[in-house]
Amino acid sequence: MKVLIINGSPRINGNSSKLVDELTNVFKKEKIDIEVFQIGGKAIRGCLACGYCLEKHECVIKDEVNQLAKSFDESDGLVIVSPVYYGSANGSIISLLDRLFYSSNFDKRFKVGAAFAVARRAGTTTTFDELNKYFTIAQMPIASGRYWNNGFGREKGQIEKDEEGLQNAQIVAKNMVFLMKAIKDAKDKYGLPEKKETKYTHFIR
Ligand SMILES: Cc1cc2nc3c(=O)[nH]c(=O)nc-3n(C[C@H](O)[C@H](O)[C@H](O)COP(=O)(O)O)c2cc1C
């Protein structure tokens, strides 16, 4: 089993990275393969709405996103960790996720998702909701914890004092492993529900 972890922070060894470490410790103990991708200083630009992917099923912008799509396809779970910028996930991770989810067409159903928001003080719950939207439009169940997944700190490393946030991350990681295993067993036993073609209904008159 494999989990892909995407860290939106530009800061190397920042607070999001510490939270990622907390998750990877659990996944390693549970013998789950892990791939961590941090945006760091990479210039991940936003979706061009060009329609190229609707035919080619990959993004026209040739950066890390197409490679991440392959990793996501191979994975049983996806974790997104984002710093909070102005009450939202940071711009780079939104650019990445819009393109990753929109351009790829492999079956994402029943891959397990988990999102975390890291902030100095406020905006974690809006960011958590925002990130969960990528999962809930893709028929991906969400592994939850004992709070709305957050972690607090301003300067690098301050999140280490947020014992509750880090403990919650461990709980979510364990729950995620349980869900991935349970879903694998259920897939083997029952198969996935029948896939339906979407009936697109645009709100136009
Ligand atoms: C452009 C910018 C906007 C920010 N906006 C918020 C915010 O809305 N709420 C908040 O609590 N912290 C905000 N912060 C602080 C970061 O969320 C905080 O420092 C966090 O620990 C950064 O995570 P990182 O170390 O993984 O990059 C902001 C930081 C930056 C650089």
The ligand as an SDF file (V2000), in Angstrom:
LIG
                    3D

 31 33  0  0  0  0  0  0  0  0999 V2000
    1.5290   35.1280    2.8680 C   0  0  0  0  0  0  0  0  0  0  0  0
    1.2280   34.5570    4.2300 C   0  0  0  0  0  0  0  0  0  0  0  0
   -0.0710   34.5820    4.7110 C   0  0  0  0  0  0  0  0  0  0  0  0
   -0.3830   34.0300    5.9450 C   0  0  0  0  0  0  0  0  0  0  0  0
   -1.6760   34.0390    6.3530 N   0  0  0  0  0  0  0  0  0  0  0  0
   -2.0030   33.4630    7.5520 C   0  0  0  0  0  0  0  0  0  0  0  0
   -3.3630   33.4010    7.9740 C   0  0  0  0  0  0  0  0  0  0  0  0
   -4.3030   33.7870    7.2870 O   0  0  0  0  0  0  0  0  0  0  0  0
   -3.6140   32.8660    9.1970 N   0  0  0  0  0  0  0  0  0  0  0  0
   -2.6070   32.3980   10.0160 C   0  0  0  0  0  0  0  0  0  0  0  0
   -2.8940   31.9590   11.1160 O   0  0  0  0  0  0  0  0  0  0  0  0
   -1.3290   32.3940    9.6150 N   0  0  0  0  0  0  0  0  0  0  0  0
   -0.9930   32.8980    8.3970 C   0  0  0  0  0  0  0  0  0  0  0  0
    0.3130   32.8760    7.9690 N   0  0  0  0  0  0  0  0  0  0  0  0
    1.3240   32.1870    8.8010 C   0  0  0  0  0  0  0  0  0  0  0  0
    1.6070   30.7580    8.3470 C   0  0  0  0  0  0  0  0  0  0  0  0
    0.4220   30.0400    8.1270 O   0  0  0  0  0  0  0  0  0  0  0  0
    2.4320   30.0270    9.4280 C   0  0  0  0  0  0  0  0  0  0  0  0
    3.6760   30.6910    9.5920 O   0  0  0  0  0  0  0  0  0  0  0  0
    2.6710   28.5630    9.1290 C   0  0  0  0  0  0  0  0  0  0  0  0
    3.3800   27.9880   10.1960 O   0  0  0  0  0  0  0  0  0  0  0  0
    3.4660   28.3710    7.8480 C   0  0  0  0  0  0  0  0  0  0  0  0
    3.6740   26.9930    7.6150 O   0  0  0  0  0  0  0  0  0  0  0  0
    5.0480   26.4560    7.0080 P   0  0  0  0  0  0  0  0  0  0  0  0
    6.1120   26.6790    8.0500 O   0  0  0  0  0  0  0  0  0  0  0  0
    4.8070   25.0270    6.7330 O   0  0  0  0  0  0  0  0  0  0  0  0
    5.3040   27.2260    5.7540 O   0  0  0  0  0  0  0  0  0  0  0  0
    0.6520   33.4300    6.7400 C   0  0  0  0  0  0  0  0  0  0  0  0
    1.9540   33.3920    6.2350 C   0  0  0  0  0  0  0  0  0  0  0  0
    2.2530   33.9370    5.0060 C   0  0  0  0  0  0  0  0  0  0  0  0
    3.6650   33.8530    4.4670 C   0  0  0  0  0  0  0  0  0  0  0  0
  1  2  1  0
  2  3  1  0
  2 30  2  0
  3  4  2  0
  4  5  1  0
  4 28  1  0
  5  6  2  0
  6  7  1  0
  6 13  1  0
  7  8  2  0
  7  9  1  0
  9 10  1  0
 10 11  2  0
 10 12  1  0
 12 13  2  0
 13 14  1  0
 14 15  1  0
 14 28  1  0
 15 16  1  0
 16 17  1  0
 16 18  1  0
 18 19  1  0
 18 20  1  0
 20 21  1  0
 20 22  1  0
 22 23  1  0
 23 24  1  0
 24 25  2  0
 24 26  1  0
 24 27  1  0
 28 29  2  0
 29 30  1  0
 30 31  1  0
M  END
$$$$
